[in-house]
Amino acid sequence: TLHLLKRDTGEMAWIRPIQGVASAGPALTEEYVVVPTFSGAVELYDIEETRTLPEIYRSNGRVLIQPTVTPLCVVWPTDRGFLYVARTTQKGLLYRMEAKGPIVSAATYASPSKLLAASIDGYVYCLHATSGDEFWRFSTGESISNSAVPIGDSVYVVTDKGSMFCLNLETGAEKWSAPQVQRLVSASKDRLYCLSVTGRLTILDAKTGAQIAVMGAYAADFFFANAKTDRIIIGTATGVIQCLHETELQWPLVHVDLAEAEQKRRPE
């Protein structure tokens, strides 16, 4: 069952039965709700018109990841290595891309018009968001289960064996690599905060990847991967959530160009 709530009040807007079995969380655009199912079908429900039947897109493979909504498109991967891209403002598929292995992480959007996808085949793919043309691809040589993270003019990729690569967003060229990294937690202007394979918080130099310091974080059970700002968000199993920042950064350092993102949402 699909429940739609009003964001400002929490009031129930409508409830509709879905045709399949939901396999991940739904995604929301300004026009419709996107529901992935275990059969590979992706169901699209109009927000305003509840009397019409959903439009269904058939995917090759199971859709186990919540679709990604960007200003230009809606994207979802399958466990058979396909990446499907549909329109955001109106229904209709734009294209699909086939990787050499399953894609088990969400695609990410990098302005002005780039999509990033990482696959178990060890490749990072950079595509044009609406045409599907390939800007570049980079091979890490190791399987990738984490999403690629674009920040500024760089892309950060962490492999399943704990290697972290920093790539140039425009060309896909490798800037540097660092070992023993499990996840990128947040990034400030000059530093990267990462969870190491040993469960400690490792601080790296953003320009070179060199290790600056290591912090014990044994009291924390959860690390939120924050690619939007410099804030470090951690939590415990007992319900405590903490937001940390560098002393001199009183206000959050926002990595997303809000003015450019808003301009992309407006129709030409």
N, C-alpha and C positions, 0 to 999 in steps of 0.2 A: 504494500500500500504506500502511495506517495502522499505526503503531507506538505502543504505549502503554507508557510506562516508569514505574516507581515513583519518586516524587519523592525519597524519602530515600536510596535506595541506587543508583538508576540501573538496577536489574534490570528486564529485559523482562517486562512483565505479559502482553501478548499481541500478536499481529500478525494483521491482517485485511486482505483485499483490499477496496478500495472499488469501487463500481460505476461511478463517473464518473472524470473527470480533475480532480484537485484544482487549484483556481485561486488559492488563498491558504492561509495557515496555518490549522490547525484551532483551534477554541476548546473549552475544557474546563469543564464544570459538575460538580457533585458527582454527577450521575446519568448523564450521557452526554457523548459527544464530537460536536462539530458540524463537519462537513466541507463547505466550499463547493466547487462544481465549475463548470467553464466553461459547462456547459449551462444554468446557472441553478438546478439542483437542489441542495438542501442536505440532506445525509445525516446522520442522527442514529444513533449507535451506542451501545448500552448498555455501561457500563463493567463491570458485574458479569456480565451475561448475554451470552455470546459466541455462543450458538447461534441467536439470533433474527436475522431479517433487519432491516436498518436501516429506520427510518421516513424517508420522503423528502418534503420540502416543495418544491413547484414555485414558482419565482420568475419574475417578468416581467423579463427581462434577465439579463445575466451578473453573477455575484457575484465581484468581483475584490478584495474587501477582507476581511480576517480578521474574523469576527463578534466583536462586543463582548459580553462577559458582565458583567451587573450583578447585584446581589443580588436583583433582581426579574424580570429577563428577559434573553433573548438577542436581539441586534439585528444585522441585516446589511442593507447597501444594495445596489442594483443600478445598472448603467450606464444604465438607462432611467428613473432618477429615483424608484424605489420604495424604501421603507424597510419591512422586515419585522420584526415583533416576535413572539417565541415565549416560552413559559414557561421558567423556569429549572429548577424542581424536578420538573416533569413535562412530557411531550410535549404539543404542541398550540399552534397559532398563536393569538395574541391579536388582532392587527390588522395592517394595512399602511397606510402613508401614501404619497401620490403628490406629489412635488415637480414643479416646472416645468422641471427640467433634471436631468441625471445627477448622482448623488451619488458622488463619487470619494474620499471620506474616511470614516474610521470614525466612528460615532456615539459620543457621550460621555454619561456618566451624571453627573447633578448631584443630590445628595440634597436633599430626602428622596425625591422620586419623579419627578424630571424627566429627560427625555431631550433631548439637543441634537443636531441634524443640520444640516450646512451643504451647500449645493448649488451647482452651476455656475450656477444661475439667479440667484445673488447673495443668496439669502435664508438666514437662520438660523432654524430652526424649533425651538420648545420645546414638547415634548409631555408629557402624563402618561404615565408609564412603562408602566402596565398597561391603561389605558383608551384611550389614543391621543388624548384630548381635547387640543386646542391651547391652550396657555397664551398664547402670543404668537408672532409672527414679525417679523423685522426685515430690511429690505432695505438692503444695503450699496451697491447700484448697480454692483457689480463681481463677477465670477465668484469662487467660493471653492473651492479644492482642499484646504485644510487643515481639520482638525477644529477645532470650537469648543472652547475650553479654559475650564472653570469653575473658579474659585479664589475661595473665600469667597463674597461676595455679588455677584461680578462674573463676566462671561463675556468672554473675549478672542477676537477673530476677526481673522484676517489674510487679506486678499484676494490674488488672483493679481497685482494691480497694485502691491502693497506697502503698502496701507493697513491700519492696525491699529485696530480699533474695540473700545472697552470698553463693555459693555452691563450694565444692571442685570439680575441673574438673575431677580428676581421679576416685573418688568414688561416687560423687553426694551427699555427706554428707553436712548438713547445717553448715556453719561457724557462721553466724549471720543473723539477719534480722533487718530492720529499717522501721519505719512507715512514712506516708505522703510524699512519693516519687512518682512523675509522670513519670520521665524519667531519665536515666543516660546520662549526656551530654558529659563528658570526664573523664579521670582518669590520675593522675600523679603517681609518685612512692609511695607516702604515703597518697594521698587524692583522694576522689571521688567527682566530681562536678555533682550535680543532680538538676533537676527542680522539685520543690516541688509542691504539689497539689494546693498551694495558688499562684503559679506563681513566686516564689522567687528562687534564686540560693542558694542551700543548699550544704555546704561542709561537707563531712563525712570522718572519719578516715577509711582508707582502711582495716586495720587489725581488727577493732572492730565494725565498723558501727556507732560509736558514733558521734554525731553532733559536729562539730568544730566551724562553723560560718554560718551565713545566710546573704546573700547579696540581696539588692533590684535590680530587673532587669526589672522594669516596662517600661523602654524605649525600650526594645527589644521585637520584635513580633515573632521571630523565633529562635529556638535553634536547631542546627545541632547535632545529636547524633554521636559523633566521637569516634569510638572504635579503631582507628588505631594509634593515637598519643595522647599526653596530651593536645593539643591545644583546647581551648574553642571557638567555632565559633557561633556567634550570628548575627542576622540581623533585620532590621526594614522594615516596610511596605513601607517606602519611598525610599528604595533601598540602605541603608547603611549596609555594612557587616564588622564586626570586628572580629579579631582573637586575643584572649587573652592568656596569659601564666603566670606561676609563675615567679617571678622576677629572681630567680637564674637559671632558665632553659632557657638559651638563644637559645639553639638548641632543636628541637622537640624530645621528648622521644617516640621512636617508639615501639609499643607493639607487632608488627608482626615480627617474626624471618624471615628476608628477605632471608638469606642464605638457611635456611631450606625450605622455600616456593619455592625458585628457584630450589632446588634439587628435590622437589616433581614433578615439571613440566617436568623434563627430563625423557624419557623412560628408563626403566631398560635394 
